Amino acid sequence: MASDHVLEAALEQMDDIIAGSKVMVEFTNGLTDLGSPVSAGSPLQVLQLAEELRLALELQDGEGRDTLRLQLPGSTAQTLREWLDKGMVNRQPCLNNETYQERLDRLEGDKESLVLQVSVLTEQVEAQGEKIRDLEASLEEHHHKLISTEEMLQQELLNRTSLETQKLDLMDEVSYLKLKLVSMDEDHNHVDKDDKQHKAEALLHELRALKAKVDDLEKEKSQYERKLKATKTEIAELQQRLASKDAEIESLQNRLLSRGTTNSDGLERDLEMQRLKIGMESLLAANDEKDRHIEELTALLAQYRKCKDVMMLSQ
């Protein structure tokens, strides 16, 4: 019968819609509000009217449908028949004797499944976007900590320079004392015992003062070494945290990219991470240079102690 052909053609069109028809996507969105205005003559309006016709026919009993069919103008019925018959060309019959109601139920289930999948994916993308924003904020915080650490290292470098200056002053003073000792040895036979004792006491006083200065410098050196060690430990911890955050951000970015999303800030973050790594390497190199200076200062202090022992033995 003609009505059977019409219904079968409508069901075939529903199969095409679930398979990915762009027009049907708009129609599915429009079904949430059948009273919403649509442009006259648009495909969405045609599909909406067809859906309203289906719902109205389902509410009619058999006699009511027959009465409506008789009252339908012939030209209208012919137009609908020709429109639906064109969609029946080369169509396959229903597999496994599937009934019309079963096909309708299946199509409704497919539609609900697709809507649910879209909702779940949207929530996942939003959650991952929030996670990335949190990680970026944490990364910015660690970046500020790195800047603060670099400033501390610069201050320690200035202090180390001051120590180097004091070391040079001490070396000059030691040289002066050596010359003074040589002069005292040359004048040993020309001065009396009291004058010699007075000079020895003065020299001993100077040596004690110099020893006190050396002790102070050693204490200051120990303090700076402890600060430097703590700074290195903090730098290592910050490097580990940065590496962990970098790996976590990269993992989230890869997961987003696998779902077809893009992140225009990825390259900028990579460049920022590279700059941070370069900065950390320069800080480590500066620390190595400071260690070398500490070793030199230690050697000079040992040389000074040796000279002091020689002077004490010469008295």
C-alpha positions as CSV (number, residue, x, y, z in Angstrom):
1,M,0.0,0.0,0.0
2,A,1.0,3.6,-0.5
3,S,1.0,4.4,3.2
4,D,3.4,1.5,3.9
5,H,5.8,2.8,1.3
6,V,5.6,6.3,2.8
7,L,6.3,5.0,6.3
8,E,9.2,2.7,5.1
9,A,10.7,5.6,3.2
10,A,10.5,7.8,6.4
11,L,12.3,5.1,8.4
12,E,15.0,4.8,5.7
13,Q,15.6,8.5,5.9
14,M,15.9,8.3,9.7
15,D,18.7,5.7,9.2
16,D,20.6,8.2,7.1
17,I,20.1,10.9,9.7
18,I,21.7,8.9,12.5
19,A,24.6,8.0,10.1
20,G,25.6,11.7,10.1
21,S,23.3,13.9,8.1
22,K,24.1,17.5,8.8
23,V,20.4,18.6,8.3
24,M,19.3,16.0,10.8
25,V,21.7,17.4,13.4
26,E,19.9,20.8,13.2
27,F,16.6,19.0,13.3
28,T,17.5,17.0,16.5
29,N,18.5,20.3,18.2
30,G,15.2,21.9,17.0
31,L,13.1,19.0,18.5
32,T,13.8,20.3,22.0
33,D,11.5,23.2,21.2
34,L,9.0,22.5,18.4
35,G,7.4,25.9,18.8
36,S,10.6,27.8,18.1
37,P,10.5,30.0,15.0
38,V,12.2,28.7,11.8
39,S,12.7,30.3,8.5
40,A,10.0,29.6,5.9
41,G,10.8,26.9,3.4
42,S,14.0,25.8,5.2
43,P,14.9,22.0,5.4
44,L,14.5,22.3,9.2
45,Q,10.9,23.5,8.8
46,V,10.1,20.6,6.4
47,L,11.5,18.0,8.8
48,Q,9.8,19.6,11.7
49,L,6.4,19.5,9.9
50,A,7.0,15.9,8.9
51,E,7.7,15.0,12.6
52,E,4.5,16.8,13.7
53,L,2.6,14.8,11.0
54,R,4.0,11.6,12.4
55,L,3.0,12.4,15.9
56,A,-0.5,13.5,14.9
57,L,-1.0,10.2,12.9
58,E,0.1,8.1,15.9
59,L,-2.6,9.8,18.0
60,Q,-5.3,8.7,15.4
61,D,-6.9,5.3,15.3
62,G,-7.3,3.3,12.1
63,E,-10.6,4.9,11.1
64,G,-9.3,8.4,11.8
65,R,-6.3,7.8,9.6
66,D,-8.5,6.5,6.7
67,T,-10.7,9.6,7.1
68,L,-7.7,11.9,7.0
69,R,-6.3,10.1,4.0
70,L,-9.6,10.6,2.0
71,Q,-9.7,14.2,2.9
72,L,-6.0,14.8,1.8
73,P,-5.9,16.7,-1.5
74,G,-4.8,14.5,-4.4
75,S,-2.0,16.9,-5.4
76,T,-0.6,16.9,-1.9
77,A,-0.6,13.2,-1.6
78,Q,1.0,12.9,-5.0
79,T,3.8,15.3,-4.1
80,L,4.5,13.5,-0.8
81,R,4.5,10.1,-2.6
82,E,6.9,11.3,-5.3
83,W,9.2,12.9,-2.7
84,L,9.4,9.8,-0.6
85,D,9.5,7.3,-3.6
86,K,12.7,9.0,-4.8
87,G,14.4,8.1,-1.5
88,M,13.5,4.5,-2.0
89,V,15.7,3.9,-5.0
90,N,18.4,1.3,-4.4
91,R,17.5,1.0,-0.7
92,Q,17.9,-2.3,1.0
93,P,15.0,-3.9,2.8
94,C,15.0,-4.2,6.5
95,L,17.4,-6.8,7.8
96,N,16.2,-9.7,9.9
97,N,12.6,-8.6,9.4
98,E,13.0,-5.6,11.8
99,T,9.7,-4.0,12.5
100,Y,9.1,-0.3,12.1
101,Q,8.6,0.2,15.8
102,E,11.9,-1.6,16.6
103,R,13.7,0.6,14.1
104,L,12.2,3.7,15.7
105,D,13.3,2.5,19.1
106,R,16.8,1.7,17.8
107,L,17.1,5.2,16.2
108,E,16.0,6.9,19.4
109,G,18.5,4.9,21.4
110,D,21.3,5.8,19.0
111,K,20.3,9.5,19.3
112,E,20.3,9.4,23.1
113,S,23.7,7.6,23.1
114,L,25.3,10.2,20.8
115,V,23.9,13.1,23.0
116,L,25.3,11.4,26.1
117,Q,28.7,10.8,24.5
118,V,28.9,14.5,23.5
119,S,28.0,15.6,27.0
120,V,30.6,13.3,28.6
121,L,33.3,14.5,26.2
122,T,32.4,18.1,26.9
123,E,32.7,17.6,30.6
124,Q,36.1,15.9,30.2
125,V,37.5,18.7,28.1
126,E,36.3,21.3,30.6
127,A,37.8,19.4,33.5
128,Q,41.1,19.0,31.7
129,G,41.1,22.7,30.8
130,E,40.7,23.6,34.4
131,K,43.5,21.3,35.4
132,I,45.8,22.9,32.8
133,R,45.0,26.3,34.2
134,D,45.8,25.2,37.7
135,L,49.1,23.7,36.5
136,E,50.0,27.0,34.7
137,A,49.3,28.9,37.9
138,S,51.6,26.6,39.8
139,L,54.2,26.9,37.1
140,E,54.1,30.7,37.4
141,E,54.5,30.4,41.2
142,H,57.6,28.3,40.8
143,H,58.9,30.7,38.2
144,H,58.7,33.5,40.7
145,K,60.5,31.3,43.2
146,L,63.3,30.8,40.7
147,I,63.6,34.5,40.2
148,S,63.9,35.0,44.0
149,T,66.5,32.3,44.2
150,E,68.5,33.9,41.4
151,E,68.5,37.2,43.3
152,M,69.8,35.4,46.4
153,L,72.6,34.0,44.4
154,Q,73.5,37.4,43.0
155,Q,73.6,38.7,46.6
156,E,75.9,35.9,47.6
157,L,78.1,36.6,44.7
158,L,78.5,40.2,45.9
159,N,79.3,39.0,49.4
160,R,81.9,36.6,47.9
161,T,83.5,39.5,46.0
162,S,83.7,41.4,49.3
163,L,85.5,38.3,50.8
164,E,87.9,38.3,47.9
165,T,88.8,41.9,48.6
166,Q,89.3,41.3,52.3
167,K,91.5,38.3,51.3
168,L,93.7,40.5,49.2
169,D,94.0,43.0,52.0
170,L,95.1,40.2,54.4
171,M,97.7,39.0,51.9
172,D,99.1,42.6,51.7
173,E,99.2,42.7,55.5
174,V,101.0,39.4,55.7
175,S,103.5,40.6,53.2
176,Y,104.1,43.7,55.2
177,L,104.6,41.5,58.4
178,K,107.1,39.4,56.5
179,L,109.1,42.4,55.5
180,K,108.9,43.7,59.0
181,L,110.2,40.4,60.4
182,V,113.1,40.5,57.9
183,S,113.9,44.1,59.0
184,M,113.8,43.0,62.6
185,D,116.2,40.2,61.9
186,E,118.6,42.6,60.2
187,D,118.4,45.0,63.2
188,H,118.7,42.3,65.8
189,N,122.3,43.1,66.6
190,H,121.7,46.9,66.7
191,V,118.9,47.2,69.2
192,D,118.9,46.6,72.9
193,K,116.9,43.9,74.6
194,D,114.1,46.1,75.8
195,D,113.5,47.6,72.4
196,K,113.5,44.1,70.9
197,Q,111.0,42.9,73.4
198,H,108.8,45.9,72.7
199,K,108.8,45.3,69.0
200,A,108.1,41.6,69.6
201,E,105.1,42.4,71.7
202,A,103.8,44.8,69.1
203,L,104.2,42.2,66.4
204,L,102.5,39.6,68.6
205,H,99.6,42.0,69.1
206,E,99.3,42.5,65.4
207,L,99.4,38.7,64.8
208,R,96.6,38.2,67.3
209,A,94.5,40.9,65.7
210,L,95.2,39.3,62.3
211,K,94.3,35.9,63.7
212,A,91.0,37.3,65.0
213,K,90.2,38.7,61.5
214,V,91.1,35.3,59.9
215,D,88.7,33.6,62.4
216,D,85.9,36.0,61.5
217,L,86.5,35.4,57.8
218,E,86.4,31.7,58.3
219,K,83.1,31.9,60.2
220,E,81.7,34.1,57.5
221,K,83.0,31.7,54.9
222,S,81.3,28.8,56.6
223,Q,78.0,30.7,56.8
224,Y,78.1,31.4,53.0
225,E,79.0,27.8,52.3
226,R,75.9,26.7,54.3
227,K,73.7,29.2,52.5
228,L,75.1,28.1,49.1
229,K,74.4,24.5,49.9
230,A,70.8,25.3,51.0
231,T,70.4,27.3,47.8
232,K,71.6,24.4,45.7
233,T,69.2,22.1,47.4
234,E,66.3,24.5,46.8
235,I,67.3,24.8,43.1
236,A,67.3,21.0,42.8
237,E,63.9,20.8,44.3
238,L,62.6,23.5,42.0
239,Q,64.0,21.7,39.0
240,Q,62.3,18.5,40.0
241,R,59.0,20.3,40.5
242,L,59.3,22.1,37.1
243,A,60.1,18.8,35.4
244,S,57.1,17.2,37.1
245,K,54.8,20.0,36.1
246,D,56.2,20.1,32.6
247,A,55.5,16.3,32.2
248,E,52.0,16.7,33.6
249,I,51.1,19.6,31.2
250,E,52.6,17.7,28.3
251,S,50.5,14.6,29.2
252,L,47.3,16.7,29.4
253,Q,48.1,18.4,26.1
254,N,48.6,15.1,24.4
255,R,45.3,13.8,25.7
256,L,43.5,16.9,24.5
257,L,45.2,16.7,21.1
258,S,44.1,13.0,20.8
259,R,40.4,14.3,20.9
260,G,41.0,16.8,18.2
261,T,41.5,19.9,20.4
262,T,44.3,22.4,19.9
263,N,46.3,24.5,22.3
264,S,47.8,27.7,20.8
265,D,49.8,28.4,24.0
266,G,51.8,25.1,23.9
267,L,54.7,26.6,21.9
268,E,54.9,29.6,24.2
269,R,55.0,27.4,27.3
270,D,57.7,25.2,25.7
271,L,59.8,28.3,25.0
272,E,59.3,29.5,28.6
273,M,60.4,26.1,30.0
274,Q,63.5,26.2,27.8
275,R,64.4,29.7,29.1
276,L,63.9,28.5,32.7
277,K,66.1,25.5,32.1
278,I,68.8,27.7,30.5
279,G,68.6,30.0,33.5
280,M,69.0,27.1,35.9
281,E,72.1,25.9,34.0
282,S,73.6,29.3,34.3
283,L,72.9,29.4,38.0
284,L,74.5,26.0,38.5
285,A,77.6,27.2,36.6
286,A,77.8,30.3,38.8
287,N,77.6,28.0,41.9
288,D,80.5,26.0,40.5
289,E,82.5,29.2,40.1
290,K,81.8,30.1,43.6
291,D,82.9,26.7,44.9
292,R,86.2,27.3,43.1
293,H,86.6,30.7,44.8
294,I,86.0,29.1,48.2
295,E,88.7,26.5,47.5
296,E,91.1,29.3,46.6
297,L,90.3,31.2,49.7
298,T,90.8,28.1,51.8
299,A,94.2,27.5,50.2
300,L,95.2,31.1,51.0
301,L,94.1,30.8,54.6
302,A,96.2,27.7,54.9
303,Q,99.2,29.5,53.5
304,Y,98.6,32.3,56.0
305,R,98.6,29.8,58.9
306,K,101.9,28.4,57.7
307,C,103.5,31.8,57.6
308,K,102.2,32.6,61.0
309,D,103.7,29.4,62.4
310,V,107.0,30.3,60.8
311,M,106.9,33.7,62.5
312,M,106.1,32.2,65.8
313,L,109.0,29.8,65.6
314,S,111.4,32.7,64.7
315,Q,110.7,34.6,67.9
